[in-house]
Amino acid sequence: MTSKTTRRTTLAVGLALALGLGATAQASAGAPRSVSGKPSDNITRIADFYGTYIDAVNDEGSGELRDALRAHYLTPAFQKELNAWEDREHADGVLRAQNVPLAWKVTDQGTADHTEAVITLTWSAGQTSTLVVDMTRDSHQIFHIGTKGVGTKAVGGK
């Protein structure tokens, strides 16, 4: 690495840290990354579901895993609702699309009696779409995916 490249990298990392973008700076600088979670946390569970589901849909011949994930993470009633939506829309109901996103992000949206999360899916050319996912607190199962939460709260709480 040249000293000019080293200075640019150091400047970029310093600027990113000053702006609060430490994770981005670490990833671009090659430092180790970590992800944490716990099975009792619904946001972790939703993130685990979407990450694994996207991997399963993206990998060829993984239809059985996709179906097993749905059976584990979705309520039986919602699985039926999702199947009907897919028959009508000719798209994947979990992703609300016909293709697979390049990245995803899960953000807690709160609520008292259940967990509501906003899923931001990133597609090619940097385009994004958002979904709201609702999960029970007791059984930790998803009972709704749509553009609004079950409390009719729009994405972003608007």
Secondary structure, DSSP 4 states (H G I P E B T S, - for coil): --HHHHHHHHHHHHHHHHTT-HHHHHHHHT--------TT-HHHHHHHHHHHHHHHHHSTT-HHHHHHHHHHHB-HHHHHHHHHHHHHHSSBTTTTBSS--SEEEEEEEE-SSEEEEEEEEE-GGG-EEEEEEEEESSS--EEEEESB-TT-PBGGG-
